[in-house]
Amino acid sequence: MENTSRGFHTVTIVKTLTKKEALKLITDFQSYAETNDIKFFRIRDIKSTDNSDEFIKWLRSAFPDYYIAYYLPRSKGLLWLLRDSNISPGFIKPGEIDRPCSIKATINPKILTGENNYLAAATVDYLEGVEEIFNNEAKKISPILGEYKHYSINRPDYCVNFDLNELKIPCAAERMIDLIKRGDIPKHYTERLEDDVAAKKKKPDKDSFYLESKSVNINCYWKLKQLEEEFQDCPDLEASRNLIRFEIQCKYLKTYLLSRNIKNKQELSRTDVIREMLSDDFCKDIIRKYFDRVIRRGDYFTLNEAIKQVQYCRFSEKKEARLIRELRRINQFRGIHKVRTTLQGDELELFRRTLRDLDDININPVTIPREWNIQRIPNLLNAYDRRIEDELWKKQQEEIGLQILKDYYEECKKKGKKKAKKY
């Protein structure tokens, strides 16, 4: 599969600095920027006239107290963020640790290692090349940056890309996003809202389902629309037309807990912890956990077909009525979360139980609008896993076939030698 992939798309690593090191590093970055294709400036000093740039707007809101260094073009795959604390070295009290500053590096492994692909997810196999390039770039700028092995993981962004054509999903990307937006919003999460000038109020983005919490952001979006808004010159723009990305952005609190759990199981270096947290199995588990909470495990059906599927299971009359009642209610409210917000206490617990029961029989509580004329849409993550299993099986069969052929030729050679000896 060319575009359908699972892994991570960026990872941010961090190293703490003393105040003195941070001041020296600012000078080193400024010197390097004078003669190289890199921009370096304090984010809060950006003039308001630059607000038309979406990238700049995001920086001003997310990192107002940081310096930023990014390469020209920005697609190098490496971005530096330097936090300079207001604490003066003279105000560090005796016995206190003088490390109030930090340097972060956000890395896109595919771009950094020279692969011109803005769609497919990266895997842990890229890290060896990343480490070498990172060390070379850091060495050019300042000895204070040190090497890759001196950094800890600060934020991994896990993702899975679903190319609807490659997975043979009978649904356009725009409609797929519509179904996904009718999914669930877990406790402690809120949906991100954006200013709608025409409506004069905040509204969710129609092409994404973006959920935020203190520790993790969950974002599912139509890749084409994201690239059209942020990167219109992207060479993969047309290839993203049928691509849905599901993304898990682990903030520092979540990343710290995950890395601590790994360290508690075995003693590992910083680099090994990063490798473990970006390993294929780790990415797979994180993505599955949050996908099931938001989008659920089952396939999509029309309401009538979902009811038939429940009836085929031959549950007790009471259980069957409960499942069908909630399917109808979710269909009426146009979303799992919209129903959840109307419930509390025992009613809410029974609703949660119903969602689990529907998962068990592979039915998504969200149903397909009748006017689409589509009876069933496979669960995206299940379709991905089946495709991977099919490709693995085919590869194994090819290897077995080649081995049989090799053994056959070896046997023929042996027989030929025996005949030659007779004569």
Solvent accessible surface area in square Angstrom, and as a share of the most:
residue,aa,sasa,rsa
1,M,66,0.29
2,E,137,0.62
3,N,16,0.08
4,T,6,0.03
5,S,20,0.13
6,R,42,0.15
7,G,3,0.02
8,F,0,0.00
9,H,35,0.16
10,T,25,0.14
11,V,2,0.01
12,T,14,0.08
13,I,0,0.00
14,V,24,0.14
15,K,41,0.17
16,T,70,0.41
17,L,0,0.00
18,T,28,0.16
19,K,17,0.07
20,K,152,0.65
21,E,55,0.25
22,A,0,0.00
23,L,83,0.41
24,K,102,0.43
25,L,0,0.00
26,I,17,0.09
27,T,72,0.42
28,D,19,0.10
29,F,1,0.00
30,Q,89,0.39
31,S,63,0.40
32,Y,33,0.13
33,A,27,0.21
34,E,145,0.65
35,T,117,0.68
36,N,60,0.31
37,D,103,0.53
38,I,8,0.04
39,K,99,0.42
40,F,27,0.11
41,F,55,0.23
42,R,52,0.19
43,I,0,0.00
44,R,123,0.45
45,D,94,0.49
46,I,20,0.10
47,K,152,0.64
48,S,78,0.51
49,T,114,0.66
50,D,63,0.33
51,N,58,0.30
52,S,105,0.68
53,D,49,0.26
54,E,78,0.35
55,F,44,0.18
56,I,13,0.07
57,K,92,0.39
58,W,127,0.44
59,L,0,0.00
60,R,80,0.29
61,S,90,0.58
62,A,46,0.36
63,F,38,0.16
64,P,58,0.36
65,D,76,0.39
66,Y,29,0.11
67,Y,21,0.08
68,I,0,0.00
69,A,1,0.01
70,Y,13,0.05
71,Y,13,0.05
72,L,81,0.40
73,P,99,0.62
74,R,110,0.40
75,S,38,0.24
76,K,68,0.29
77,G,10,0.09
78,L,6,0.03
79,L,32,0.16
80,W,1,0.00
81,L,4,0.02
82,L,1,0.01
83,R,98,0.36
84,D,22,0.11
85,S,11,0.07
86,N,143,0.73
87,I,77,0.39
88,S,45,0.29
89,P,62,0.39
90,G,74,0.72
91,F,160,0.67
92,I,38,0.20
93,K,134,0.57
94,P,138,0.87
95,G,86,0.83
96,E,93,0.42
97,I,148,0.75
98,D,40,0.21
99,R,114,0.42
100,P,26,0.17
101,C,2,0.01
102,S,14,0.09
103,I,0,0.00
104,K,32,0.13
105,A,0,0.00
106,T,39,0.23
107,I,0,0.00
108,N,40,0.20
109,P,0,0.00
110,K,15,0.06
111,I,20,0.10
112,L,12,0.06
113,T,45,0.26
114,G,67,0.64
115,E,65,0.29
116,N,103,0.53
117,N,35,0.18
118,Y,42,0.16
119,L,2,0.01
120,A,15,0.12
121,A,6,0.05
122,A,1,0.01
123,T,39,0.23
124,V,20,0.12
125,D,115,0.60
126,Y,52,0.20
127,L,5,0.03
128,E,136,0.61
129,G,29,0.28
130,V,1,0.00
131,E,52,0.24
132,E,115,0.52
133,I,51,0.26
134,F,0,0.00
135,N,38,0.20
136,N,79,0.40
137,E,13,0.06
138,A,0,0.00
139,K,169,0.71
140,K,120,0.51
141,I,12,0.06
142,S,3,0.02
143,P,122,0.77
144,I,30,0.15
145,L,0,0.00
146,G,19,0.18
147,E,72,0.32
148,Y,3,0.01
149,K,109,0.46
150,H,74,0.33
151,Y,0,0.00
152,S,41,0.27
153,I,11,0.06
154,N,17,0.09
155,R,74,0.27
156,P,0,0.00
157,D,10,0.05
158,Y,0,0.00
159,C,0,0.00
160,V,0,0.00
161,N,0,0.00
162,F,0,0.00
163,D,9,0.05
164,L,4,0.02
165,N,103,0.53
166,E,36,0.16
167,L,16,0.08
168,K,164,0.69
169,I,12,0.06
170,P,69,0.44
171,C,15,0.09
172,A,59,0.46
173,A,3,0.03
174,E,104,0.47
175,R,96,0.35
176,M,1,0.00
177,I,4,0.02
178,D,51,0.27
179,L,1,0.00
180,I,1,0.00
181,K,55,0.23
182,R,29,0.11
183,G,4,0.04
184,D,3,0.01
185,I,16,0.08
186,P,11,0.07
187,K,146,0.62
188,H,151,0.67
189,Y,24,0.09
190,T,92,0.53
191,E,44,0.20
192,R,90,0.33
193,L,86,0.43
194,E,84,0.38
195,D,108,0.56
196,D,41,0.21
197,V,134,0.77
198,A,100,0.77
199,A,45,0.35
200,K,182,0.77
201,K,124,0.53
202,K,117,0.50
203,K,83,0.35
204,P,58,0.36
205,D,47,0.24
206,K,144,0.61
207,D,19,0.10
208,S,13,0.09
209,F,5,0.02
210,Y,33,0.13
211,L,0,0.00
212,E,51,0.23
213,S,18,0.11
214,K,185,0.79
215,S,29,0.19
216,V,1,0.01
217,N,10,0.05
218,I,2,0.01
219,N,15,0.07
220,C,1,0.01
221,Y,16,0.06
222,W,25,0.09
223,K,9,0.04
224,L,4,0.02
225,K,68,0.29
226,Q,49,0.22
227,L,7,0.03
228,E,60,0.27
229,E,110,0.49
230,E,112,0.50
231,F,64,0.27
232,Q,134,0.60
233,D,130,0.68
234,C,7,0.04
235,P,83,0.52
236,D,27,0.14
237,L,47,0.23
238,E,117,0.52
239,A,46,0.36
240,S,0,0.00
241,R,107,0.39
242,N,45,0.23
243,L,0,0.00
244,I,0,0.00
245,R,9,0.03
246,F,0,0.00
247,E,9,0.04
248,I,0,0.00
249,Q,11,0.05
250,C,0,0.00
251,K,62,0.26
252,Y,127,0.48
253,L,95,0.47
254,K,33,0.14
255,T,1,0.01
256,Y,99,0.38
257,L,66,0.33
258,L,23,0.11
259,S,11,0.07
260,R,107,0.39
261,N,74,0.38
262,I,13,0.07
263,K,96,0.41
264,N,112,0.57
265,K,169,0.72
266,Q,96,0.43
267,E,166,0.75
268,L,50,0.25
269,S,61,0.39
270,R,122,0.45
271,T,25,0.15
272,D,60,0.31
273,V,4,0.02
274,I,1,0.01
275,R,94,0.34
276,E,66,0.30
277,M,0,0.00
278,L,0,0.00
279,S,25,0.16
280,D,83,0.43
281,D,105,0.54
282,F,37,0.16
283,C,2,0.01
284,K,90,0.38
285,D,93,0.48
286,I,12,0.06
287,I,0,0.00
288,R,47,0.17
289,K,94,0.40
290,Y,5,0.02
291,F,0,0.00
292,D,21,0.11
293,R,89,0.32
294,V,1,0.00
295,I,6,0.03
296,R,25,0.09
297,R,104,0.38
298,G,0,0.00
299,D,3,0.01
300,Y,2,0.01
301,F,13,0.06
302,T,11,0.07
303,L,35,0.17
304,N,95,0.49
305,E,36,0.16
306,A,0,0.00
307,I,16,0.08
308,K,96,0.41
309,Q,52,0.23
310,V,0,0.00
311,Q,76,0.34
312,Y,143,0.54
313,C,51,0.31
314,R,207,0.75
315,F,55,0.23
316,S,71,0.46
317,E,156,0.70
318,K,176,0.75
319,K,55,0.23
320,E,44,0.20
321,A,53,0.41
322,R,17,0.06
323,L,0,0.00
324,I,22,0.11
325,R,114,0.42
326,E,6,0.03
327,L,0,0.00
328,R,129,0.47
329,R,57,0.21
330,I,2,0.01
331,N,53,0.27
332,Q,141,0.63
333,F,72,0.30
334,R,135,0.49
335,G,3,0.03
336,I,0,0.00
337,H,53,0.24
338,K,114,0.48
339,V,0,0.00
340,R,45,0.16
341,T,87,0.51
342,T,78,0.45
343,L,16,0.08
344,Q,148,0.66
345,G,57,0.54
346,D,129,0.67
347,E,98,0.44
348,L,30,0.15
349,E,83,0.37
350,L,65,0.32
351,F,2,0.01
352,R,85,0.31
353,R,120,0.44
354,T,0,0.00
355,L,3,0.01
356,R,123,0.45
357,D,21,0.11
358,L,0,0.00
359,D,25,0.13
360,D,118,0.61
361,I,43,0.22
362,N,62,0.32
363,I,2,0.01
364,N,0,0.00
365,P,0,0.00
366,V,4,0.03
367,T,3,0.02
368,I,2,0.01
369,P,15,0.09
370,R,198,0.72
371,E,128,0.57
372,W,28,0.10
373,N,135,0.69
374,I,27,0.14
375,Q,112,0.50
376,R,104,0.38
377,I,0,0.00
378,P,17,0.11
379,N,0,0.00
380,L,2,0.01
381,L,1,0.00
382,N,27,0.14
383,A,10,0.08
384,Y,11,0.04
385,D,29,0.15
386,R,108,0.39
387,R,71,0.26
388,I,64,0.33
389,E,109,0.49
390,D,76,0.40
391,E,61,0.27
392,L,95,0.47
393,W,153,0.54
394,K,121,0.51
395,K,116,0.49
396,Q,83,0.37
397,Q,74,0.33
398,E,116,0.52
399,E,91,0.41
400,I,90,0.46
401,G,36,0.35
402,L,120,0.60
403,Q,92,0.41
404,I,111,0.57
405,L,89,0.44
406,K,125,0.53
407,D,74,0.39
408,Y,129,0.49
409,Y,123,0.47
410,E,77,0.35
411,E,81,0.37
412,C,55,0.33
413,K,123,0.52
414,K,117,0.50
415,K,116,0.49
416,G,38,0.37
417,K,138,0.58
418,K,133,0.56
419,K,132,0.56
420,A,70,0.54
421,K,174,0.74
422,K,164,0.69
423,Y,222,0.84
